[in-house]
Amino acid sequence: MKPAVLYRNKKILLLIIVLLCIISHQAAPLYKVLIPAVLKQGSAYFIECAGFPSGCSLQFEFSDKTKSPKFPLVRFYSWKDRYYGKQQRNTIAAFVCGIHPLAALGTAKITIFDKENTVIYTQPVTITAENWQKEDVYLNSTLTELVTKPDPEKEAQAKRYQEILATINPFGIWLTKPLEFPVSKPRITSQFGIQRRYLYANGSKSITFHAGIDFGKEKDTTIYASGSGRVVLAEKRIVTGNTVIIEHLPGVYSIYMHMDSLAVAPHGTVRAGMPIGIMGSTGLATGTHLHWEVRICTVPVNPLSLMHIDFFSKLHTIVETQEGGDFD
Ligand SMILES: [Zn+2]
């Protein structure tokens, strides 16, 4: 081969190698997802990740082929002092998601979609069981009627309630630390996830599960916001009595039911530990208690799983600056 031809072939070869490098680099973006390999029924998870564009969402497909809602990617911003007072913007991106207490056990698949709904990442995980307790709840004729009698107002309230819990407000980033108990010196009378059999006065029954935690205490007990947020509902409802719903993160809500009176109004913001009402027995309640519930994109999760200190520890440092600005 002539030296000139050899030289030209080498150049072409080099060009091909460079092109292949570019293509392979583009074909495999670097995604990082920090997720436990084993997830528990009824628990909430904060899945930190990197490399995903805005507008992504995460969905679980369980072993029985049922799918979870799509949990949005939340970006937490902060301004961090750099040199001589110069500020640098930092972000943490995470999917805040929950596993339904009755989710099918075994191998599940995580799928992450981009904003055009194209699959960009998948990973297998394992769902493990919680041993939910069982209990019977007897309802007298008044409470039976409250539950079983068809009522257009009750249905309209239920529809609106579901719409609120399904709302994902991308700007609703309020939480800076783990959730706290909504009462001081809490006495839990009914745990999350208990499989409940309602025994009605008319002899019929229905089976459901307890989507929150009940606290029993004396009347006049103050109820506190379990985390900072925005009040999205504060009103008297037929089934749940005087009720408050607080938005903490996009799609993440805490709910407080059966209160005697309310101390907050819709659209107001609250800090963790601020009084929101007084414990009572309004609505479907067999005695004075607080029913406290947390929903993530409508999925009920054990509120205790959002109370572990290291759950939001990184987030706590990162978003503190931003939140201060919102409240001042
Ligand atoms: Zn309850």
py3Dmol code that shows the C-alpha trace and the ligand (Angstrom):
import py3Dmol

protein = """\
ATOM      1  CA  MET A   1       0.000   0.000   0.000  1.00  0.00           C
ATOM      2  CA  LYS A   2       1.231   3.480  -0.878  1.00  0.00           C
ATOM      3  CA  PRO A   3       2.093   5.675   2.125  1.00  0.00           C
ATOM      4  CA  ALA A   4      -0.539   8.303   1.063  1.00  0.00           C
ATOM      5  CA  VAL A   5      -3.366   5.687   1.000  1.00  0.00           C
ATOM      6  CA  LEU A   6      -2.225   4.290   4.337  1.00  0.00           C
ATOM      7  CA  TYR A   7      -2.275   7.772   5.819  1.00  0.00           C
ATOM      8  CA  ARG A   8      -5.780   8.435   4.470  1.00  0.00           C
ATOM      9  CA  ASN A   9      -7.082   5.085   5.838  1.00  0.00           C
ATOM     10  CA  LYS A  10      -5.643   5.888   9.254  1.00  0.00           C
ATOM     11  CA  LYS A  11      -7.451   9.233   9.201  1.00  0.00           C
ATOM     12  CA  ILE A  12     -10.745   7.550   8.307  1.00  0.00           C
ATOM     13  CA  LEU A  13     -10.227   4.960  11.055  1.00  0.00           C
ATOM     14  CA  LEU A  14      -9.551   7.707  13.586  1.00  0.00           C
ATOM     15  CA  LEU A  15     -12.697   9.562  12.450  1.00  0.00           C
ATOM     16  CA  ILE A  16     -14.770   6.373  12.863  1.00  0.00           C
ATOM     17  CA  ILE A  17     -13.387   5.839  16.391  1.00  0.00           C
ATOM     18  CA  VAL A  18     -14.200   9.435  17.371  1.00  0.00           C
ATOM     19  CA  LEU A  19     -17.727   9.130  15.943  1.00  0.00           C
ATOM     20  CA  LEU A  20     -18.299   5.826  17.774  1.00  0.00           C
ATOM     21  CA  CYS A  21     -17.165   7.449  21.021  1.00  0.00           C
ATOM     22  CA  ILE A  22     -19.637  10.320  20.564  1.00  0.00           C
ATOM     23  CA  ILE A  23     -22.519   7.968  19.679  1.00  0.00           C
ATOM     24  CA  SER A  24     -21.856   5.589  22.579  1.00  0.00           C
ATOM     25  CA  HIS A  25     -21.577   8.521  24.972  1.00  0.00           C
ATOM     26  CA  GLN A  26     -24.930   9.889  23.819  1.00  0.00           C
ATOM     27  CA  ALA A  27     -26.586   6.476  23.876  1.00  0.00           C
ATOM     28  CA  ALA A  28     -25.777   5.835  27.536  1.00  0.00           C
ATOM     29  CA  PRO A  29     -26.377   8.865  29.738  1.00  0.00           C
ATOM     30  CA  LEU A  30     -25.206   8.456  33.300  1.00  0.00           C
ATOM     31  CA  TYR A  31     -28.167   7.897  35.614  1.00  0.00           C
ATOM     32  CA  LYS A  32     -27.737   7.366  39.330  1.00  0.00           C
ATOM     33  CA  VAL A  33     -30.554   6.099  41.558  1.00  0.00           C
ATOM     34  CA  LEU A  34     -30.102   5.445  45.280  1.00  0.00           C
ATOM     35  CA  ILE A  35     -32.839   2.969  46.118  1.00  0.00           C
ATOM     36  CA  PRO A  36     -32.962   0.195  48.720  1.00  0.00           C
ATOM     37  CA  ALA A  37     -33.082  -3.243  47.079  1.00  0.00           C
ATOM     38  CA  VAL A  38     -35.899  -4.274  49.443  1.00  0.00           C
ATOM     39  CA  LEU A  39     -38.956  -2.065  50.041  1.00  0.00           C
ATOM     40  CA  LYS A  40     -41.671  -2.626  52.657  1.00  0.00           C
ATOM     41  CA  GLN A  41     -45.436  -2.554  52.154  1.00  0.00           C
ATOM     42  CA  GLY A  42     -46.942   0.675  53.517  1.00  0.00           C
ATOM     43  CA  SER A  43     -43.641   2.595  53.750  1.00  0.00           C
ATOM     44  CA  ALA A  44     -42.537   5.901  52.233  1.00  0.00           C
ATOM     45  CA  TYR A  45     -39.197   6.246  50.423  1.00  0.00           C
ATOM     46  CA  PHE A  46     -37.032   9.194  49.458  1.00  0.00           C
ATOM     47  CA  ILE A  47     -35.184   8.005  46.335  1.00  0.00           C
ATOM     48  CA  GLU A  48     -32.329  10.354  45.599  1.00  0.00           C
ATOM     49  CA  CYS A  49     -31.078  10.354  42.031  1.00  0.00           C
ATOM     50  CA  ALA A  50     -28.863  12.179  39.555  1.00  0.00           C
ATOM     51  CA  GLY A  51     -28.733  12.669  35.803  1.00  0.00           C
ATOM     52  CA  PHE A  52     -32.496  12.697  35.164  1.00  0.00           C
ATOM     53  CA  PRO A  53     -34.014  15.625  33.242  1.00  0.00           C
ATOM     54  CA  SER A  54     -36.885  17.702  34.678  1.00  0.00           C
ATOM     55  CA  GLY A  55     -40.385  16.297  34.363  1.00  0.00           C
ATOM     56  CA  CYS A  56     -39.400  12.668  35.031  1.00  0.00           C
ATOM     57  CA  SER A  57     -41.659  10.327  36.986  1.00  0.00           C
ATOM     58  CA  LEU A  58     -41.196   6.960  38.677  1.00  0.00           C
ATOM     59  CA  GLN A  59     -43.654   4.084  38.671  1.00  0.00           C
ATOM     60  CA  PHE A  60     -43.685   0.673  40.357  1.00  0.00           C
ATOM     61  CA  GLU A  61     -45.049  -2.389  38.572  1.00  0.00           C
ATOM     62  CA  PHE A  62     -45.786  -5.083  41.135  1.00  0.00           C
ATOM     63  CA  SER A  63     -45.656  -8.875  40.703  1.00  0.00           C
ATOM     64  CA  ASP A  64     -49.427  -9.050  40.043  1.00  0.00           C
ATOM     65  CA  LYS A  65     -48.960  -6.545  37.145  1.00  0.00           C
ATOM     66  CA  THR A  66     -50.750  -3.732  39.019  1.00  0.00           C
ATOM     67  CA  LYS A  67     -49.032  -0.354  38.790  1.00  0.00           C
ATOM     68  CA  SER A  68     -48.523   2.467  41.263  1.00  0.00           C
ATOM     69  CA  PRO A  69     -49.291   6.096  40.389  1.00  0.00           C
ATOM     70  CA  LYS A  70     -46.400   7.993  38.784  1.00  0.00           C
ATOM     71  CA  PHE A  71     -44.361   9.778  41.458  1.00  0.00           C
ATOM     72  CA  PRO A  72     -42.821  13.051  40.192  1.00  0.00           C
ATOM     73  CA  LEU A  73     -39.154  13.977  40.335  1.00  0.00           C
ATOM     74  CA  VAL A  74     -38.790  16.773  42.882  1.00  0.00           C
ATOM     75  CA  ARG A  75     -35.880  19.202  42.674  1.00  0.00           C
ATOM     76  CA  PHE A  76     -34.885  20.832  45.937  1.00  0.00           C
ATOM     77  CA  TYR A  77     -32.897  24.050  45.483  1.00  0.00           C
ATOM     78  CA  SER A  78     -30.672  25.903  47.876  1.00  0.00           C
ATOM     79  CA  TRP A  79     -28.192  28.742  47.799  1.00  0.00           C
ATOM     80  CA  LYS A  80     -24.921  27.941  49.470  1.00  0.00           C
ATOM     81  CA  ASP A  81     -22.293  30.533  50.406  1.00  0.00           C
ATOM     82  CA  ARG A  82     -19.126  30.033  48.421  1.00  0.00           C
ATOM     83  CA  TYR A  83     -16.107  32.324  48.544  1.00  0.00           C
ATOM     84  CA  TYR A  84     -16.412  35.775  50.094  1.00  0.00           C
ATOM     85  CA  GLY A  85     -20.196  35.771  50.187  1.00  0.00           C
ATOM     86  CA  LYS A  86     -20.640  34.582  46.590  1.00  0.00           C
ATOM     87  CA  GLN A  87     -23.570  32.228  46.366  1.00  0.00           C
ATOM     88  CA  GLN A  88     -23.778  28.924  44.550  1.00  0.00           C
ATOM     89  CA  ARG A  89     -27.010  27.136  43.728  1.00  0.00           C
ATOM     90  CA  ASN A  90     -27.210  23.488  44.753  1.00  0.00           C
ATOM     91  CA  THR A  91     -29.893  20.964  43.942  1.00  0.00           C
ATOM     92  CA  ILE A  92     -30.982  17.564  45.120  1.00  0.00           C
ATOM     93  CA  ALA A  93     -33.324  15.558  42.939  1.00  0.00           C
ATOM     94  CA  ALA A  94     -35.469  12.825  44.440  1.00  0.00           C
ATOM     95  CA  PHE A  95     -38.583  10.773  43.889  1.00  0.00           C
ATOM     96  CA  VAL A  96     -40.681  10.804  47.079  1.00  0.00           C
ATOM     97  CA  CYS A  97     -42.808   7.693  46.783  1.00  0.00           C
ATOM     98  CA  GLY A  98     -44.811   5.161  48.752  1.00  0.00           C
ATOM     99  CA  ILE A  99     -45.630   1.451  48.566  1.00  0.00           C
ATOM    100  CA  HIS A 100     -49.316   0.640  49.067  1.00  0.00           C
ATOM    101  CA  PRO A 101     -49.923  -1.458  52.230  1.00  0.00           C
ATOM    102  CA  LEU A 102     -51.611  -4.133  50.092  1.00  0.00           C
ATOM    103  CA  ALA A 103     -49.066  -4.035  47.201  1.00  0.00           C
ATOM    104  CA  ALA A 104     -48.263  -7.504  45.769  1.00  0.00           C
ATOM    105  CA  LEU A 105     -45.160  -9.093  47.283  1.00  0.00           C
ATOM    106  CA  GLY A 106     -42.062 -10.319  45.483  1.00  0.00           C
ATOM    107  CA  THR A 107     -40.123  -8.877  42.575  1.00  0.00           C
ATOM    108  CA  ALA A 108     -41.363  -5.515  41.348  1.00  0.00           C
ATOM    109  CA  LYS A 109     -40.012  -3.281  38.604  1.00  0.00           C
ATOM    110  CA  ILE A 110     -39.187   0.395  38.860  1.00  0.00           C
ATOM    111  CA  THR A 111     -39.641   2.353  35.634  1.00  0.00           C
ATOM    112  CA  ILE A 112     -38.573   5.974  35.222  1.00  0.00           C
ATOM    113  CA  PHE A 113     -40.210   7.960  32.422  1.00  0.00           C
ATOM    114  CA  ASP A 114     -39.126  11.275  30.913  1.00  0.00           C
ATOM    115  CA  LYS A 115     -41.648  14.077  30.430  1.00  0.00           C
ATOM    116  CA  GLU A 116     -42.654  12.639  27.027  1.00  0.00           C
ATOM    117  CA  ASN A 117     -43.522   9.377  28.812  1.00  0.00           C
ATOM    118  CA  THR A 118     -40.607   7.475  27.255  1.00  0.00           C
ATOM    119  CA  VAL A 119     -38.990   4.814  29.443  1.00  0.00           C
ATOM    120  CA  ILE A 120     -35.441   5.907  30.288  1.00  0.00           C
ATOM    121  CA  TYR A 121     -34.531   3.647  33.208  1.00  0.00           C
ATOM    122  CA  THR A 122     -35.687   0.384  34.790  1.00  0.00           C
ATOM    123  CA  GLN A 123     -34.543  -1.535  37.844  1.00  0.00           C
ATOM    124  CA  PRO A 124     -35.872  -4.565  39.741  1.00  0.00           C
ATOM    125  CA  VAL A 125     -36.653  -4.300  43.483  1.00  0.00           C
ATOM    126  CA  THR A 126     -38.228  -6.627  46.050  1.00  0.00           C
ATOM    127  CA  ILE A 127     -41.384  -5.828  48.021  1.00  0.00           C
ATOM    128  CA  THR A 128     -41.570  -7.431  51.474  1.00  0.00           C
ATOM    129  CA  ALA A 129     -44.553  -7.982  53.754  1.00  0.00           C
ATOM    130  CA  GLU A 130     -45.681  -6.214  56.876  1.00  0.00           C
ATOM    131  CA  ASN A 131     -47.732  -8.288  59.292  1.00  0.00           C
ATOM    132  CA  TRP A 132     -50.837  -6.135  59.494  1.00  0.00           C
ATOM    133  CA  GLN A 133     -53.052  -6.802  62.507  1.00  0.00           C
ATOM    134  CA  LYS A 134     -56.785  -7.455  62.255  1.00  0.00           C
ATOM    135  CA  GLU A 135     -59.626  -5.866  64.211  1.00  0.00           C
ATOM    136  CA  ASP A 136     -63.422  -5.641  64.237  1.00  0.00           C
ATOM    137  CA  VAL A 137     -65.172  -2.267  64.503  1.00  0.00           C
ATOM    138  CA  TYR A 138     -68.831  -2.263  65.567  1.00  0.00           C
ATOM    139  CA  LEU A 139     -70.943   0.585  64.186  1.00  0.00           C
ATOM    140  CA  ASN A 140     -74.250   1.583  65.796  1.00  0.00           C
ATOM    141  CA  SER A 141     -77.289   2.479  63.680  1.00  0.00           C
ATOM    142  CA  THR A 142     -76.353   6.192  63.408  1.00  0.00           C
ATOM    143  CA  LEU A 143     -72.821   5.406  62.193  1.00  0.00           C
ATOM    144  CA  THR A 144     -74.115   2.592  59.947  1.00  0.00           C
ATOM    145  CA  GLU A 145     -76.423   5.077  58.243  1.00  0.00           C
ATOM    146  CA  LEU A 146     -73.555   7.552  57.919  1.00  0.00           C
ATOM    147  CA  VAL A 147     -71.490   4.970  56.028  1.00  0.00           C
ATOM    148  CA  THR A 148     -74.095   3.074  54.011  1.00  0.00           C
ATOM    149  CA  LYS A 149     -76.820   5.609  53.132  1.00  0.00           C
ATOM    150  CA  PRO A 150     -76.366   7.064  49.624  1.00  0.00           C
ATOM    151  CA  ASP A 151     -75.913  10.836  49.875  1.00  0.00           C
ATOM    152  CA  PRO A 152     -75.062  13.102  46.881  1.00  0.00           C
ATOM    153  CA  GLU A 153     -73.322  15.614  49.180  1.00  0.00           C
ATOM    154  CA  LYS A 154     -71.155  12.858  50.690  1.00  0.00           C
ATOM    155  CA  GLU A 155     -70.250  11.644  47.182  1.00  0.00           C
ATOM    156  CA  ALA A 156     -69.402  15.184  46.023  1.00  0.00           C
ATOM    157  CA  GLN A 157     -67.182  15.617  49.087  1.00  0.00           C
ATOM    158  CA  ALA A 158     -65.440  12.300  48.398  1.00  0.00           C
ATOM    159  CA  LYS A 159     -64.797  13.274  44.757  1.00  0.00           C
ATOM    160  CA  ARG A 160     -63.266  16.624  45.742  1.00  0.00           C
ATOM    161  CA  TYR A 161     -61.178  14.958  48.459  1.00  0.00           C
ATOM    162  CA  GLN A 162     -59.737  12.480  45.922  1.00  0.00           C
ATOM    163  CA  GLU A 163     -59.041  15.323  43.467  1.00  0.00           C
ATOM    164  CA  ILE A 164     -57.084  17.246  46.107  1.00  0.00           C
ATOM    165  CA  LEU A 165     -54.981  14.201  47.037  1.00  0.00           C
ATOM    166  CA  ALA A 166     -54.265  13.455  43.359  1.00  0.00           C
ATOM    167  CA  THR A 167     -53.009  17.024  42.751  1.00  0.00           C
ATOM    168  CA  ILE A 168     -49.268  17.322  42.191  1.00  0.00           C
ATOM    169  CA  ASN A 169     -48.198  20.944  42.630  1.00  0.00           C
ATOM    170  CA  PRO A 170     -44.560  21.145  41.428  1.00  0.00           C
ATOM    171  CA  PHE A 171     -44.006  24.296  43.521  1.00  0.00           C
ATOM    172  CA  GLY A 172     -45.348  22.773  46.746  1.00  0.00           C
ATOM    173  CA  ILE A 173     -41.971  22.146  48.379  1.00  0.00           C
ATOM    174  CA  TRP A 174     -42.339  22.959  52.079  1.00  0.00           C
ATOM    175  CA  LEU A 175     -40.940  20.120  54.130  1.00  0.00           C
ATOM    176  CA  THR A 176     -37.494  20.667  55.661  1.00  0.00           C
ATOM    177  CA  LYS A 177     -37.308  17.900  58.265  1.00  0.00           C
ATOM    178  CA  PRO A 178     -39.005  14.615  59.161  1.00  0.00           C
ATOM    179  CA  LEU A 179     -42.676  14.669  60.168  1.00  0.00           C
ATOM    180  CA  GLU A 180     -43.510  15.001  63.862  1.00  0.00           C
ATOM    181  CA  PHE A 181     -46.360  13.515  65.911  1.00  0.00           C
ATOM    182  CA  PRO A 182     -49.434  15.762  65.652  1.00  0.00           C
ATOM    183  CA  VAL A 183     -50.125  15.504  69.427  1.00  0.00           C
ATOM    184  CA  SER A 184     -47.811  15.899  72.399  1.00  0.00           C
ATOM    185  CA  LYS A 185     -47.290  12.663  74.418  1.00  0.00           C
ATOM    186  CA  PRO A 186     -48.976  10.540  71.731  1.00  0.00           C
ATOM    187  CA  ARG A 187     -51.013   7.496  72.743  1.00  0.00           C
ATOM    188  CA  ILE A 188     -51.629   5.385  69.643  1.00  0.00           C
ATOM    189  CA  THR A 189     -54.954   3.536  69.852  1.00  0.00           C
ATOM    190  CA  SER A 190     -55.003   2.096  66.327  1.00  0.00           C
ATOM    191  CA  GLN A 191     -51.950   1.457  64.149  1.00  0.00           C
ATOM    192  CA  PHE A 192     -51.575   2.020  60.422  1.00  0.00           C
ATOM    193  CA  GLY A 193     -52.470  -0.871  58.121  1.00  0.00           C
ATOM    194  CA  ILE A 194     -54.771  -2.816  60.474  1.00  0.00           C
ATOM    195  CA  GLN A 195     -57.208  -4.881  58.433  1.00  0.00           C
ATOM    196  CA  ARG A 196     -60.580  -3.691  59.662  1.00  0.00           C
ATOM    197  CA  ARG A 197     -63.901  -5.471  59.516  1.00  0.00           C
ATOM    198  CA  TYR A 198     -66.773  -3.002  59.901  1.00  0.00           C
ATOM    199  CA  LEU A 199     -69.765  -4.744  61.509  1.00  0.00           C
ATOM    200  CA  TYR A 200     -72.861  -2.682  60.753  1.00  0.00           C
ATOM    201  CA  ALA A 201     -75.967  -2.401  62.925  1.00  0.00           C
ATOM    202  CA  ASN A 202     -78.015  -3.924  60.063  1.00  0.00           C
ATOM    203  CA  GLY A 203     -75.947  -7.151  60.214  1.00  0.00           C
ATOM    204  CA  SER A 204     -73.864  -6.550  57.080  1.00  0.00           C
ATOM    205  CA  LYS A 205     -70.100  -6.100  57.085  1.00  0.00           C
ATOM    206  CA  SER A 206     -67.297  -4.699  54.965  1.00  0.00           C
ATOM    207  CA  ILE A 207     -63.545  -5.228  55.027  1.00  0.00           C
ATOM    208  CA  THR A 208     -61.061  -2.404  54.663  1.00  0.00           C
ATOM    209  CA  PHE A 209     -57.694  -1.396  56.071  1.00  0.00           C
ATOM    210  CA  HIS A 210     -56.751   1.453  58.379  1.00  0.00           C
ATOM    211  CA  ALA A 211     -55.033   4.069  56.193  1.00  0.00           C
ATOM    212  CA  GLY A 212     -53.759   6.164  59.125  1.00  0.00           C
ATOM    213  CA  ILE A 213     -52.850   6.181  62.817  1.00  0.00           C
ATOM    214  CA  ASP A 214     -55.385   6.914  65.573  1.00  0.00           C
ATOM    215  CA  PHE A 215     -54.427   8.831  68.702  1.00  0.00           C
ATOM    216  CA  GLY A 216     -56.673   8.712  71.737  1.00  0.00           C
ATOM    217  CA  LYS A 217     -56.611  11.450  74.331  1.00  0.00           C
ATOM    218  CA  GLU A 218     -58.767  13.727  76.397  1.00  0.00           C
ATOM    219  CA  LYS A 219     -61.056  16.200  74.711  1.00  0.00           C
ATOM    220  CA  ASP A 220     -59.481  19.657  74.289  1.00  0.00           C
ATOM    221  CA  THR A 221     -56.161  18.114  73.172  1.00  0.00           C
ATOM    222  CA  THR A 222     -54.416  20.441  70.721  1.00  0.00           C
ATOM    223  CA  ILE A 223     -53.584  19.030  67.287  1.00  0.00           C
ATOM    224  CA  TYR A 224     -50.397  20.307  65.638  1.00  0.00           C
ATOM    225  CA  ALA A 225     -49.221  20.403  62.001  1.00  0.00           C
ATOM    226  CA  SER A 226     -46.853  17.447  61.661  1.00  0.00           C
ATOM    227  CA  GLY A 227     -44.714  19.337  59.148  1.00  0.00           C
ATOM    228  CA  SER A 228     -44.465  22.694  57.409  1.00  0.00           C
ATOM    229  CA  GLY A 229     -46.784  23.156  54.479  1.00  0.00           C
ATOM    230  CA  ARG A 230     -49.807  24.784  52.921  1.00  0.00           C
ATOM    231  CA  VAL A 231     -53.387  24.132  54.083  1.00  0.00           C
ATOM    232  CA  VAL A 232     -55.314  22.836  51.057  1.00  0.00           C
ATOM    233  CA  LEU A 233     -58.512  21.834  52.895  1.00  0.00           C
ATOM    234  CA  ALA A 234     -59.967  22.905  56.267  1.00  0.00           C
ATOM    235  CA  GLU A 235     -63.684  22.174  56.596  1.00  0.00           C
ATOM    236  CA  LYS A 236     -66.398  20.009  58.106  1.00  0.00           C
ATOM    237  CA  ARG A 237     -67.023  16.824  56.121  1.00  0.00           C
ATOM    238  CA  ILE A 238     -69.822  14.245  56.578  1.00  0.00           C
ATOM    239  CA  VAL A 239     -67.653  11.138  57.101  1.00  0.00           C
ATOM    240  CA  THR A 240     -64.368  12.568  58.418  1.00  0.00           C
ATOM    241  CA  GLY A 241     -65.820  15.471  60.458  1.00  0.00           C
ATOM    242  CA  ASN A 242     -63.704  18.611  60.873  1.00  0.00           C
ATOM    243  CA  THR A 243     -60.789  17.857  58.583  1.00  0.00           C
ATOM    244  CA  VAL A 244     -57.492  19.514  57.619  1.00  0.00           C
ATOM    245  CA  ILE A 245     -55.244  18.545  54.688  1.00  0.00           C
ATOM    246  CA  ILE A 246     -51.717  19.986  54.498  1.00  0.00           C
ATOM    247  CA  GLU A 247     -49.529  19.859  51.376  1.00  0.00           C
ATOM    248  CA  HIS A 248     -45.870  19.175  52.281  1.00  0.00           C
ATOM    249  CA  LEU A 249     -44.242  18.215  48.963  1.00  0.00           C
ATOM    250  CA  PRO A 250     -45.571  17.729  45.411  1.00  0.00           C
ATOM    251  CA  GLY A 251     -48.256  15.036  45.865  1.00  0.00           C
ATOM    252  CA  VAL A 252     -47.421  14.546  49.591  1.00  0.00           C
ATOM    253  CA  TYR A 253     -50.220  15.394  52.031  1.00  0.00           C
ATOM    254  CA  SER A 254     -50.956  14.878  55.729  1.00  0.00           C
ATOM    255  CA  ILE A 255     -54.587  14.600  56.825  1.00  0.00           C
ATOM    256  CA  TYR A 256     -56.183  15.209  60.253  1.00  0.00           C
ATOM    257  CA  MET A 257     -59.752  14.021  60.897  1.00  0.00           C
ATOM    258  CA  HIS A 258     -62.617  14.144  63.427  1.00  0.00           C
ATOM    259  CA  MET A 259     -61.488  17.393  65.108  1.00  0.00           C
ATOM    260  CA  ASP A 260     -63.810  19.286  67.421  1.00  0.00           C
ATOM    261  CA  SER A 261     -62.802  22.658  65.978  1.00  0.00           C
ATOM    262  CA  LEU A 262     -60.337  24.013  63.417  1.00  0.00           C
ATOM    263  CA  ALA A 263     -57.657  26.673  63.959  1.00  0.00           C
ATOM    264  CA  VAL A 264     -56.565  27.113  60.330  1.00  0.00           C
ATOM    265  CA  ALA A 265     -58.185  28.212  57.075  1.00  0.00           C
ATOM    266  CA  PRO A 266     -57.602  27.037  53.489  1.00  0.00           C
ATOM    267  CA  HIS A 267     -54.622  28.508  51.563  1.00  0.00           C
ATOM    268  CA  GLY A 268     -52.722  29.491  54.707  1.00  0.00           C
ATOM    269  CA  THR A 269     -49.193  28.221  55.336  1.00  0.00           C
ATOM    270  CA  VAL A 270     -48.231  26.429  58.543  1.00  0.00           C
ATOM    271  CA  ARG A 271     -44.967  25.594  60.218  1.00  0.00           C
ATOM    272  CA  ALA A 272     -44.352  22.193  61.833  1.00  0.00           C
ATOM    273  CA  GLY A 273     -45.782  22.217  65.373  1.00  0.00           C
ATOM    274  CA  MET A 274     -48.325  24.997  64.769  1.00  0.00           C
ATOM    275  CA  PRO A 275     -51.796  24.326  66.277  1.00  0.00           C
ATOM    276  CA  ILE A 276     -54.354  23.428  63.598  1.00  0.00           C
ATOM    277  CA  GLY A 277     -57.338  22.373  65.739  1.00  0.00           C
ATOM    278  CA  ILE A 278     -58.704  20.587  68.802  1.00  0.00           C
ATOM    279  CA  MET A 279     -59.249  16.804  69.067  1.00  0.00           C
ATOM    280  CA  GLY A 280     -62.878  15.688  68.855  1.00  0.00           C
ATOM    281  CA  SER A 281     -65.256  12.986  67.591  1.00  0.00           C
ATOM    282  CA  THR A 282     -66.951  14.610  64.590  1.00  0.00           C
ATOM    283  CA  GLY A 283     -67.930  12.488  61.560  1.00  0.00           C
ATOM    284  CA  LEU A 284     -67.527   8.677  61.569  1.00  0.00           C
ATOM    285  CA  ALA A 285     -65.905   8.361  65.001  1.00  0.00           C
ATOM    286  CA  THR A 286     -66.684   5.980  67.845  1.00  0.00           C
ATOM    287  CA  GLY A 287     -65.034   8.262  70.425  1.00  0.00           C
ATOM    288  CA  THR A 288     -62.713  11.245  70.854  1.00  0.00           C
ATOM    289  CA  HIS A 289     -59.599  10.624  68.768  1.00  0.00           C
ATOM    290  CA  LEU A 290     -57.439  11.981  65.964  1.00  0.00           C
ATOM    291  CA  HIS A 291     -57.083  10.026  62.720  1.00  0.00           C
ATOM    292  CA  TRP A 292     -53.761  11.077  61.152  1.00  0.00           C
ATOM    293  CA  GLU A 293     -52.978   9.994  57.625  1.00  0.00           C
ATOM    294  CA  VAL A 294     -50.253  10.600  55.008  1.00  0.00           C
ATOM    295  CA  ARG A 295     -50.781  10.152  51.264  1.00  0.00           C
ATOM    296  CA  ILE A 296     -48.152  10.220  48.541  1.00  0.00           C
ATOM    297  CA  CYS A 297     -49.750  10.658  45.099  1.00  0.00           C
ATOM    298  CA  THR A 298     -52.904   9.105  46.696  1.00  0.00           C
ATOM    299  CA  VAL A 299     -50.998   6.066  48.086  1.00  0.00           C
ATOM    300  CA  PRO A 300     -51.545   5.728  51.853  1.00  0.00           C
ATOM    301  CA  VAL A 301     -48.278   5.210  53.739  1.00  0.00           C
ATOM    302  CA  ASN A 302     -47.428   4.696  57.379  1.00  0.00           C
ATOM    303  CA  PRO A 303     -46.765   8.251  58.693  1.00  0.00           C
ATOM    304  CA  LEU A 304     -44.105   6.754  61.002  1.00  0.00           C
ATOM    305  CA  SER A 305     -41.979   5.987  57.910  1.00  0.00           C
ATOM    306  CA  LEU A 306     -41.692   9.752  57.318  1.00  0.00           C
ATOM    307  CA  MET A 307     -40.533  10.373  60.890  1.00  0.00           C
ATOM    308  CA  HIS A 308     -37.102   8.704  60.765  1.00  0.00           C
ATOM    309  CA  ILE A 309     -34.413  11.255  61.263  1.00  0.00           C
ATOM    310  CA  ASP A 310     -32.099  10.256  58.418  1.00  0.00           C
ATOM    311  CA  PHE A 311     -34.920  10.166  55.894  1.00  0.00           C
ATOM    312  CA  PHE A 312     -34.735  13.870  55.141  1.00  0.00           C
ATOM    313  CA  SER A 313     -31.363  14.637  56.725  1.00  0.00           C
ATOM    314  CA  LYS A 314     -29.696  15.769  53.496  1.00  0.00           C
ATOM    315  CA  LEU A 315     -32.802  17.565  52.372  1.00  0.00           C
ATOM    316  CA  HIS A 316     -32.963  19.362  55.696  1.00  0.00           C
ATOM    317  CA  THR A 317     -29.593  21.036  55.119  1.00  0.00           C
ATOM    318  CA  ILE A 318     -30.334  21.797  51.519  1.00  0.00           C
ATOM    319  CA  VAL A 319     -33.752  23.441  51.572  1.00  0.00           C
ATOM    320  CA  GLU A 320     -33.586  25.361  54.819  1.00  0.00           C
ATOM    321  CA  THR A 321     -32.478  28.600  53.136  1.00  0.00           C
ATOM    322  CA  GLN A 322     -35.263  28.424  50.601  1.00  0.00           C
ATOM    323  CA  GLU A 323     -38.004  27.842  53.155  1.00  0.00           C
ATOM    324  CA  GLY A 324     -36.966  30.758  55.351  1.00  0.00           C
ATOM    325  CA  GLY A 325     -37.605  33.041  52.401  1.00  0.00           C
ATOM    326  CA  ASP A 326     -41.124  31.724  51.915  1.00  0.00           C
ATOM    327  CA  PHE A 327     -42.237  32.395  55.459  1.00  0.00           C
ATOM    328  CA  ASP A 328     -40.651  35.764  56.219  1.00  0.00           C
TER     329      ASP A 328
END
"""
ligand_1 = """\
1
ZN
Zn -58.341 6.093 62.118
"""
view = py3Dmol.view(width=600, height=400)
view.addModel(protein, "pdb")
view.setStyle({"model": 0}, {"cartoon": {"style": "trace"}})
view.addModel(ligand_1, "xyz")
view.setStyle({"model": 1}, {"stick": {}})
view.zoomTo()
view.show()
